[in-house]
Amino acid sequence: MTTAAACPPPAAGPVLFRAGCPHCRESFELAAAALRLAIGGSARTTFYSFSCPLCGETVRKPAGERIVELLTGGGVRTMRLHV
């Protein structure tokens, strides 16, 4: 009788997030270290931000529950805002 050997899981690379800049209209991928997540007491005060790697503008976008889950799970630095 033969047994199948378990294949090792694929090597995990760095987590990349797709983002877009409303200023220059370009799309790109960012590493977790390039993003910041701020969690406030409401949807209006929960957002993520980054600097566009192409035009240099600071971008701030709202973060709903799913975005918060993806960003925190991907290692994005998180700041809790006290309102």
N, C-alpha and C positions, 0 to 999 in steps of 0.2 A: 504494500500500500504506500502511496506517495502522499505527501502533505505539501500544500502550497505555502510558500514563505510569504509572510506579510510584507508588503512594500512599505518602506518608510514614507511618511508624509512629505510632500514637497517642501523644500526650504521656503520659509516665509521671508519675503522681501519687505522693504519699508512700505508702510501704508501711504498711498497717495490719494488725494481728494481732487476731483474735478471742480474747477471754479471758473468764474467769468468776471470780467471787469466791466462795469457799466460806463466807465469813462472812455476807454479805448476800444471797447467791444470785443476784446480778444478772449479766447478760452485757453486754459492751461491746467496743469496738474501741480498741486502743492503738497509738500510733505507736512506731516502733523506739526512740526516745529515752526512752520510758517504761518500757522493759524492760531487765533486766540478766541476762546469762547467765554462769554459773560452770561451768567445765569442770574436773572433778576426775579422779582416777585410776580411778574406778569409777562405775557407774550410781548408786550411793548418794550420791556427791559431785558429781554433775552435775545442775544445776537452773537454773531461771530464776525471777526474782522481779520483782514490781512492787507499787506501791501502788494499791489500789482507788480509782478516781476518785469513787466514790459514798459509800463508808463510811470510806475512809482507812486501812483495815487493810493491813498488809504481807502479801503473798501469796507463798508459795514453793511451786513445783511441780517435780516431777522432769522431766528433759529427756532423752529417748532420742535415738538417732542421728538420726532424721528431724526431730525438733524442733530439735536443734542445727543441722542443715543449713538448715532454714527460717529460723531466727532469725539465724544468721550471714549467710546470703544476703540477708536483708532489712535488714542494717545494724545489728543490735542489738549494743551494746557488750558485749564478751566479756572475761572474766577467767579466766585459767588458775590453778587451785589446785595448789600443790605439796604433795603428801601424802607 
